[in-house]
Amino acid sequence: MLKIEENPPVLWPQVPSIRDFQGQWWVAHTKSRNEKALAHDLVARNVSYFLPMTLKVSRRSHRTFKSLLPLFAGYLFFCGKESERIELLKTNRVVNLLEVTDQDELIRELVRVEQAIRAGAPLVPHKYIEKGQWCRVIAGPLLGLEGIVVQTRGDTRLVLQIDMLGQAASVEIDIEMIEPVEKSRP
């Protein structure tokens, strides 16, 4: 298990937003538990990527362990040219490459996840939801963030979905900080 400081960055290279990446977006479906190793390989090759991670804290034998885990297990998002796609394949850590047919939609979805991570929101993997109320955060550090609101075990969560993967992540939110809206296309 890697120490927290040994993990690859969530975003490479460090830019204000993933919107600044140049090239075509791809989704790498990695071999089991190879997401962070692939990210390290891409840093060494200077290939742009986004690997959202979440902090997991566990206790064993009276000890506390902290680890960063990929938010979308088995997937890493990368952006680049054909030559960089070839470099990614040379790592031998990828099972399959998913071509992104709607680049703008994927970027919109990833920017929502990126905004939550930058705000320090404790994202956790969440069941993908087909239908639900689309809402916008109207106050606090997640101001403007949009997603689907669900009620679970007495709390309210904002679900951020990546439709292409059929996966999602969620963050706890105060019901007073959201308002229903029509699904937007920023």
C-alpha positions in Angstrom: 0.0 0.0 0.0 1.3 3.4 -1.0 1.8 6.2 1.6 -0.5 9.1 0.9 2.4 11.3 -0.4 3.6 8.5 -2.8 0.3 8.5 -4.8 0.2 10.0 -8.2 -1.5 13.4 -8.5 -5.2 13.3 -9.3 -4.5 15.6 -12.3 -1.5 15.7 -14.5 -0.1 18.1 -15.5 -1.2 20.5 -12.8 -3.5 22.9 -14.6 -6.3 25.1 -13.4 -8.9 22.8 -14.9 -9.1 19.6 -17.0 -10.8 21.9 -19.6 -7.2 23.1 -20.3 -6.0 19.7 -21.6 -5.4 19.6 -25.4 -6.3 16.6 -27.5 -8.9 13.8 -27.6 -10.2 12.2 -24.4 -10.1 8.5 -23.9 -11.0 6.2 -21.0 -8.5 3.6 -20.1 -10.0 0.4 -18.5 -7.0 -0.8 -16.5 -5.9 -4.2 -15.4 -7.1 -4.9 -11.8 -5.6 -2.5 -9.3 -3.4 -0.8 -11.9 -5.0 2.7 -12.0 -2.3 4.4 -9.9 0.6 2.6 -11.5 -0.7 3.7 -14.9 -0.9 7.3 -13.6 2.7 7.1 -12.5 3.7 5.8 -16.0 1.8 8.6 -17.6 3.5 11.2 -15.4 6.9 9.8 -16.6 5.7 10.0 -20.2 4.2 13.5 -19.7 0.7 12.4 -20.8 -2.3 14.3 -19.5 -4.7 12.4 -17.3 -7.4 12.7 -14.6 -7.6 10.0 -11.9 -10.2 11.0 -9.3 -9.4 9.4 -5.9 -11.1 9.3 -2.6 -9.5 8.9 0.9 -10.4 5.7 2.7 -9.6 5.4 6.4 -9.7 1.9 8.0 -8.7 0.5 11.4 -7.0 -2.9 11.9 -5.3 -4.1 15.0 -5.7 -0.8 16.8 -4.0 1.0 13.9 -5.4 3.6 11.5 -4.6 3.3 7.8 -5.3 6.0 5.3 -5.2 5.2 1.6 -6.3 6.9 -1.6 -8.5 4.8 -3.8 -9.6 5.4 -7.4 -13.2 6.8 -7.3 -14.0 4.9 -10.4 -12.3 1.5 -9.9 -10.6 0.2 -13.0 -10.7 3.5 -15.0 -8.4 6.4 -15.7 -9.3 9.3 -18.1 -6.6 10.6 -20.3 -6.3 13.3 -23.0 -3.9 13.5 -25.8 -2.8 12.8 -29.4 -2.5 9.4 -31.1 1.2 9.2 -30.2 0.2 9.5 -26.5 -2.4 6.9 -26.9 0.3 4.6 -28.2 2.5 5.4 -25.2 -0.4 4.5 -22.9 -0.8 1.1 -24.6 3.0 0.4 -24.2 2.6 0.4 -20.4 0.9 -3.0 -20.6 -1.5 -1.9 -17.8 -4.6 -1.3 -20.0 -7.2 -4.0 -20.8 -9.3 -1.8 -23.1 -9.5 1.7 -24.4 -13.0 3.2 -24.5 -13.4 5.8 -27.3 -15.3 8.8 -26.2 -17.9 9.7 -28.8 -19.3 12.8 -27.1 -16.1 14.6 -25.9 -18.1 17.7 -24.6 -20.4 15.6 -22.5 -17.5 13.6 -20.9 -15.7 16.9 -20.1 -18.8 18.3 -18.5 -19.2 15.3 -16.3 -15.5 15.2 -15.4 -15.5 18.9 -14.5 -18.3 18.3 -12.0 -16.2 15.6 -10.3 -13.1 17.8 -10.5 -14.9 20.8 -8.9 -16.0 18.6 -6.0 -12.5 17.3 -5.5 -10.9 20.8 -5.6 -13.5 21.9 -3.0 -12.4 19.2 -0.7 -15.7 17.4 -0.8 -15.5 13.8 0.6 -16.6 11.9 -2.5 -17.5 8.3 -2.2 -18.4 5.7 -4.9 -22.1 5.6 -5.4 -24.6 3.4 -7.2 -25.3 4.7 -10.7 -28.8 6.2 -11.0 -30.9 6.1 -14.1 -33.6 8.6 -12.9 -33.7 11.3 -10.3 -34.0 14.9 -9.5 -31.4 17.1 -11.1 -30.3 19.9 -8.7 -27.8 22.7 -8.3 -25.9 23.7 -5.2 -26.8 27.3 -4.3 -24.4 27.9 -1.4 -21.1 26.8 0.1 -17.8 25.5 -1.4 -19.7 23.4 -4.0 -21.7 26.5 -5.3 -22.9 25.9 -8.8 -22.2 22.1 -8.8 -25.0 20.1 -10.4 -26.0 16.5 -10.1 -28.8 14.1 -9.0 -30.0 14.3 -5.5 -30.8 11.1 -3.6 -31.8 10.3 0.0 -29.9 7.5 1.7 -30.0 6.4 5.4 -31.3 9.8 6.5 -28.8 12.0 4.6 -29.0 13.8 1.3 -26.3 13.1 -1.3 -25.5 14.8 -4.6 -24.6 12.1 -7.2 -22.1 13.0 -9.9 -22.4 10.5 -12.8 -20.1 9.5 -15.6 -22.6 8.1 -18.0 -20.1 6.6 -20.3 -18.8 4.3 -17.5 -22.2 3.7 -15.9 -20.6 4.7 -12.6 -21.1 7.6 -10.2 -19.7 9.2 -7.0 -21.6 11.2 -4.4 -21.1 13.8 -1.7 -23.2 14.5 1.3 -25.0 17.8 1.0 -27.4 19.8 3.1 -30.9 19.9 1.6 -31.1 23.6 2.2 -28.1 24.2 -0.1 -29.7 22.8 -3.2 -32.4 23.8 -5.7 -34.0 21.7 -8.4 -33.1 22.7 -12.0 -33.5 21.4 -15.5 -30.4 19.4 -16.5 -28.0 22.0 -18.0 -25.4 21.7 -20.6 -22.7 24.2 -19.5 
